[in-house]
Amino acid sequence: MQRVCFLLKVRADRLDEYRERHAAVWPEMLRALSATGWRNYSLFLREDGLLVGYLETEDFAAARAGMDATDVNARWQAEMAPFFESPDGAAPDETMAPLAEVFHLA
């Protein structure tokens, strides 16, 4: 099982709405995440907009590819893109670069 952690930056003027959207994630999106191997997925948001994502999966590349192939992910990403400070206008899911794990206590 891979443990994956990534960072993104939510725009300061959109923090409240970002929280609201994630309090009511579409059921179809939740099903797609589960079906494509995203497990124990959490997002943590700091007051300055730093977003920390964590998930567990058998194969992160396959899990991302699986989501890329769904219509619901395309719709979700289109709606979420304006919430993020993103280099070169990249979609948030395109900038999810995993951090290197340097320690784990099981």
C-alpha positions in Angstrom: 0.0 0.0 0.0 1.4 3.4 -1.0 0.9 6.4 1.4 0.7 9.6 -0.7 0.9 13.1 0.6 0.7 16.2 -1.5 0.4 20.0 -1.2 -1.8 22.5 -3.0 -2.6 26.2 -2.4 -6.2 27.4 -2.1 -6.9 31.0 -2.9 -7.3 33.0 0.3 -10.5 34.6 -1.0 -12.1 31.2 -1.7 -11.4 29.3 1.6 -14.9 29.4 3.0 -16.5 28.2 -0.2 -13.9 25.5 -0.6 -14.8 24.2 2.8 -18.5 24.3 1.9 -17.9 22.3 -1.3 -16.0 19.6 0.5 -18.7 19.3 3.2 -20.9 18.1 0.4 -18.8 16.3 -2.2 -21.0 14.8 -4.9 -21.9 11.1 -4.1 -20.8 10.2 -7.7 -17.4 11.7 -7.0 -17.1 9.7 -3.8 -18.0 6.5 -5.6 -15.5 7.2 -8.4 -12.7 7.8 -5.9 -13.4 4.5 -4.1 -13.8 2.6 -7.3 -10.4 3.8 -8.6 -8.5 2.8 -5.5 -8.4 6.0 -3.3 -8.5 4.9 0.3 -8.2 6.8 3.6 -8.3 10.0 1.7 -8.1 13.2 3.7 -7.6 16.9 3.0 -6.4 19.3 5.6 -6.6 23.1 5.1 -4.6 25.7 6.9 -5.9 29.3 7.3 -3.4 30.7 4.8 -4.7 28.3 2.1 -2.1 25.6 2.3 -3.9 22.3 1.5 -2.4 19.0 2.6 -3.8 15.9 1.0 -3.2 12.3 2.2 -4.4 9.0 0.7 -3.5 5.4 0.6 -3.7 3.3 -2.6 -2.1 0.3 -4.2 -0.8 2.2 -7.1 -1.1 6.0 -7.2 -0.4 6.3 -10.9 -3.2 3.8 -11.6 -5.6 5.6 -9.2 -5.0 8.9 -10.9 -5.4 7.4 -14.3 -8.6 5.8 -13.2 -10.0 9.1 -12.0 -8.8 10.9 -15.2 -11.0 8.5 -17.2 -14.2 9.5 -15.4 -16.6 12.2 -16.4 -17.3 13.1 -12.8 -13.7 14.0 -12.2 -13.6 16.2 -15.3 -16.6 18.1 -14.0 -15.3 18.3 -10.4 -11.9 19.5 -11.6 -13.5 22.2 -13.8 -15.5 23.5 -10.8 -12.6 23.3 -8.4 -9.9 24.9 -10.6 -10.8 28.5 -9.7 -10.2 27.8 -6.0 -6.5 27.1 -6.5 -3.3 29.1 -7.0 -1.9 27.0 -9.8 1.3 27.4 -11.8 0.7 27.8 -15.5 -3.1 27.4 -15.1 -2.7 23.6 -14.5 -5.7 21.8 -13.1 -5.3 20.9 -9.3 -5.2 17.2 -10.0 -2.3 17.7 -12.5 -0.2 19.4 -9.8 -0.5 16.7 -7.1 3.1 15.9 -6.8 3.7 13.3 -4.0 6.1 14.4 -1.2 8.9 12.0 -0.3 8.2 10.0 2.8 11.1 10.3 5.2 9.6 8.6 8.3 6.7 6.4 9.2 5.8 4.8 12.5 3.5 1.9 12.1 
